[in-house]
Amino acid sequence: MITEFSDQAFSGRGLPYFDEKTRIIFPPVESSTPEGIVMAGGNLSPGMLLSAYRQGIFPWYSEGDPVLWWSPDPRCVLFPAEVHISGSMRKLIRKNRFRITLDTCFREVITACRETPRVGQDGTWITVDMLEAYVGLHEHGYAHSVEVWSGAGLAGGLYGVSLGCCFFAESMFTWTVNASKYALISLARIMEKMSFGLIDCQVFSPHLETMGARMIPRGEFLPRLKECLKNETKKGSWEHWPGGVHGDPAQ
């Protein structure tokens, strides 16, 4: 089923549940506000989320507000082969302090991303509805987590959505110094091994820049995304991917 949304605001109430096979046509990203907002409203059902990502759009809003759909210009991306590993991180990697798994505790990772305090941020943009929506995408095989372990305890991690050979990184957390950096390095190395072309970091941050992410125009991002989407989506659990369990993809 294909459903087209106009550029007016839509209330989430009364909207149907769109399953993963539904294709939603969003307003053109060129019609976005200067900040990058394409549309307000809708809901977080699988059909809307997956359709948004395929069109270079993602949800980002605060609790109590309507869902806001964004496509910023320029766009922050990380090409897997360009991940930057500092000298101190290389030393840490050689010490084998951390262990990486994939998709073994998705709910715990997204909950940690929601609840872990961040410097300079008051509250979280990962609403309860958003948390449950991405857990649903994980259960459908589209959303994935990278877990960093120190001993038997979770030390950090990240989660995101995979379509074609593009990974849309949503959020990360750290409970141990450098654990989130280790997660991103591991993700980039795994993506490179699996011939992924792009990690979409969405919004710029100085931290991401130090890891090798850079800004590209939306006019460059969208064609790259279109090429990535020509590849088959690696749907399902990634727990037993090469390097995904009992391995050290960061090395």
C-alpha positions as CSV (number, residue, x, y, z in Angstrom):
1,M,0.0,0.0,0.0
2,I,1.2,3.5,-0.8
3,T,0.0,6.5,1.2
4,E,0.9,10.1,0.4
5,F,1.0,12.7,3.1
6,S,0.6,16.4,2.2
7,D,2.8,19.1,3.9
8,Q,0.1,19.9,6.5
9,A,0.5,18.7,10.1
10,F,-1.1,15.3,10.9
11,S,-2.2,14.2,14.4
12,G,-1.0,10.8,15.5
13,R,-4.5,10.2,16.9
14,G,-6.8,8.3,14.6
15,L,-4.0,7.5,12.1
16,P,-3.9,3.8,11.2
17,Y,-1.1,1.5,12.0
18,F,1.2,1.3,9.0
19,D,2.9,-2.1,8.7
20,E,6.4,-2.5,7.3
21,K,5.1,-3.2,3.8
22,T,3.3,0.2,3.6
23,R,5.1,2.9,1.7
24,I,4.5,6.5,2.9
25,I,5.3,9.3,0.6
26,F,6.5,12.3,2.6
27,P,6.6,15.9,1.4
28,P,9.7,16.7,-0.6
29,V,12.7,17.3,1.6
30,E,13.3,20.5,-0.4
31,S,10.2,21.9,1.2
32,S,11.7,21.6,4.7
33,T,12.2,24.5,7.0
34,P,15.7,26.1,7.3
35,E,16.3,23.9,10.3
36,G,15.3,20.8,8.3
37,I,11.8,19.9,9.5
38,V,9.9,18.2,6.7
39,M,6.6,17.5,8.4
40,A,4.9,17.5,11.8
41,G,2.5,14.7,12.9
42,G,2.0,11.1,11.8
43,N,3.0,8.2,14.0
44,L,5.9,5.8,14.7
45,S,4.4,2.7,13.1
46,P,6.9,0.6,11.1
47,G,5.6,1.7,7.7
48,M,6.1,5.4,8.6
49,L,9.6,4.9,10.1
50,L,11.0,2.8,7.3
51,S,9.5,5.0,4.6
52,A,11.0,8.0,6.3
53,Y,14.5,6.5,6.4
54,R,14.2,5.5,2.8
55,Q,13.6,9.2,1.9
56,G,16.4,10.5,4.0
57,I,14.0,11.6,6.8
58,F,14.1,10.7,10.6
59,P,12.0,11.5,13.6
60,W,13.2,13.8,16.4
61,Y,10.9,15.5,18.9
62,S,10.3,16.0,22.6
63,E,7.8,14.2,24.9
64,G,4.3,15.7,24.5
65,D,5.0,17.3,21.1
66,P,3.8,16.0,17.7
67,V,6.3,13.8,15.9
68,L,8.7,16.0,13.9
69,W,10.3,14.6,10.8
70,W,13.7,16.0,9.8
71,S,16.0,16.0,6.8
72,P,18.8,18.5,7.7
73,D,21.0,20.1,5.1
74,P,23.9,19.5,5.4
75,R,23.9,16.0,6.8
76,C,26.4,14.4,9.2
77,V,27.7,11.1,7.9
78,L,30.5,8.6,8.5
79,F,32.0,6.6,5.7
80,P,33.0,3.3,7.4
81,A,36.6,3.4,6.0
82,E,37.1,6.9,7.3
83,V,36.5,6.2,11.0
84,H,39.3,7.8,13.0
85,I,41.0,5.9,15.7
86,S,43.2,8.0,18.0
87,G,46.5,6.8,19.4
88,S,44.9,6.4,22.9
89,M,42.1,4.4,21.5
90,R,44.5,2.1,19.6
91,K,46.3,1.5,22.9
92,L,42.9,0.7,24.6
93,I,41.9,-1.7,21.8
94,R,45.2,-3.6,22.1
95,K,44.5,-4.1,25.8
96,N,41.4,-6.1,24.9
97,R,39.5,-4.4,27.7
98,F,36.2,-4.5,25.9
99,R,34.1,-7.2,24.2
100,I,31.6,-6.5,21.4
101,T,28.3,-8.2,20.7
102,L,25.4,-7.4,18.4
103,D,21.7,-7.6,19.0
104,T,21.9,-9.4,22.3
105,C,20.1,-6.8,24.5
106,F,18.6,-4.2,22.2
107,R,16.0,-3.0,24.7
108,E,18.7,-2.5,27.4
109,V,20.8,-0.4,25.0
110,I,18.0,1.9,23.8
111,T,16.8,2.3,27.4
112,A,20.4,3.2,28.5
113,C,20.5,5.8,25.6
114,R,17.3,7.2,26.9
115,E,18.2,7.3,30.6
116,T,21.9,8.1,30.7
117,P,22.4,11.8,31.5
118,R,24.3,13.9,28.9
119,V,26.3,17.0,29.5
120,G,24.5,20.0,28.2
121,Q,21.1,18.2,27.7
122,D,18.0,18.6,29.8
123,G,16.0,15.5,29.4
124,T,15.9,13.1,26.4
125,W,14.5,13.1,22.9
126,I,13.9,9.3,23.1
127,T,10.3,9.3,24.2
128,V,8.6,6.2,25.6
129,D,6.7,5.9,22.3
130,M,9.9,6.1,20.3
131,L,11.6,3.5,22.5
132,E,8.8,1.1,21.9
133,A,8.7,1.9,18.2
134,Y,12.3,1.0,17.8
135,V,12.0,-2.1,19.9
136,G,9.3,-3.0,17.4
137,L,11.6,-2.3,14.5
138,H,14.2,-4.5,16.1
139,E,11.7,-7.3,16.5
140,H,11.0,-6.9,12.7
141,G,14.7,-7.2,12.0
142,Y,15.5,-3.6,11.0
143,A,16.9,-2.0,14.1
144,H,20.1,-3.3,15.7
145,S,22.3,-2.7,18.7
146,V,26.1,-2.7,19.3
147,E,26.9,-3.7,22.8
148,V,30.2,-3.0,24.6
149,W,31.0,-5.2,27.6
150,S,33.6,-4.9,30.3
151,G,33.8,-8.2,32.1
152,A,30.2,-9.3,32.6
153,G,28.7,-5.8,32.6
154,L,27.4,-3.6,29.9
155,A,29.8,-0.6,29.4
156,G,28.3,1.2,26.5
157,G,26.7,0.8,23.1
158,L,24.6,2.3,20.3
159,Y,21.6,1.4,18.2
160,G,20.2,2.3,14.8
161,V,18.3,1.2,11.7
162,S,19.7,-0.7,8.7
163,L,18.3,-0.5,5.2
164,G,20.2,-1.7,2.1
165,C,23.8,-1.0,2.8
166,C,23.2,2.1,5.0
167,F,23.1,2.2,8.7
168,F,21.2,5.0,10.4
169,A,22.9,5.6,13.7
170,E,20.4,6.9,16.2
171,S,22.0,7.2,19.7
172,M,24.8,5.9,21.8
173,F,25.7,5.8,25.5
174,T,28.7,5.2,27.7
175,W,28.9,4.0,31.3
176,T,32.7,3.4,31.1
177,V,35.1,5.9,29.6
178,N,35.6,5.4,25.9
179,A,33.0,2.6,25.6
180,S,30.8,4.6,23.1
181,K,33.9,5.4,21.0
182,Y,34.7,1.6,21.0
183,A,31.1,0.9,19.9
184,L,31.3,3.3,17.0
185,I,34.7,2.1,15.9
186,S,33.4,-1.5,16.0
187,L,30.3,-0.6,14.0
188,A,32.4,1.1,11.3
189,R,34.8,-1.8,11.0
190,I,31.8,-4.3,10.8
191,M,30.1,-2.1,8.2
192,E,33.3,-2.0,6.2
193,K,33.6,-5.7,6.3
194,M,30.0,-6.2,5.2
195,S,30.4,-3.6,2.3
196,F,28.1,-1.0,3.9
197,G,28.5,2.3,2.1
198,L,27.3,4.8,4.7
199,I,26.7,5.4,8.4
200,D,24.1,8.2,8.7
201,C,24.9,10.2,11.8
202,Q,22.2,12.7,11.0
203,V,23.2,15.7,13.1
204,F,26.7,17.1,13.6
205,S,28.5,17.0,17.0
206,P,32.1,17.7,17.8
207,H,32.4,14.2,19.2
208,L,31.3,12.6,16.0
209,E,33.7,14.9,14.0
210,T,36.7,13.6,16.1
211,M,35.6,10.1,15.1
212,G,35.8,10.9,11.4
213,A,32.3,12.0,10.6
214,R,31.8,14.9,8.3
215,M,29.1,17.1,6.8
216,I,27.9,16.6,3.3
217,P,25.2,18.5,1.4
218,R,21.8,16.9,1.4
219,G,22.0,17.0,-2.4
220,E,25.0,14.6,-2.1
221,F,23.5,12.5,0.7
222,L,20.3,11.6,-1.0
223,P,21.8,10.1,-4.1
224,R,24.3,8.1,-2.0
225,L,21.4,6.8,0.1
226,K,19.5,5.9,-3.1
227,E,22.5,3.8,-4.2
228,C,22.7,2.1,-0.8
229,L,19.0,1.2,-0.9
230,K,19.6,-0.8,-4.1
231,N,21.3,-3.4,-2.0
232,E,19.4,-6.1,-0.1
233,T,18.6,-5.3,3.5
234,K,20.4,-7.6,6.0
235,K,17.2,-8.2,8.0
236,G,17.0,-10.2,11.1
237,S,19.3,-10.7,14.1
238,W,22.9,-9.7,13.6
239,E,24.0,-11.6,16.7
240,H,26.1,-14.1,14.7
241,W,27.5,-11.8,12.1
242,P,31.3,-12.0,11.6
243,G,32.8,-10.1,14.5
244,G,29.4,-9.7,16.0
245,V,30.0,-12.1,18.9
246,H,33.1,-13.2,20.7
247,G,35.1,-11.2,18.2
248,D,37.0,-7.9,18.3
249,P,36.0,-6.0,15.2
250,A,37.7,-2.8,16.4
251,Q,41.1,-4.4,15.9
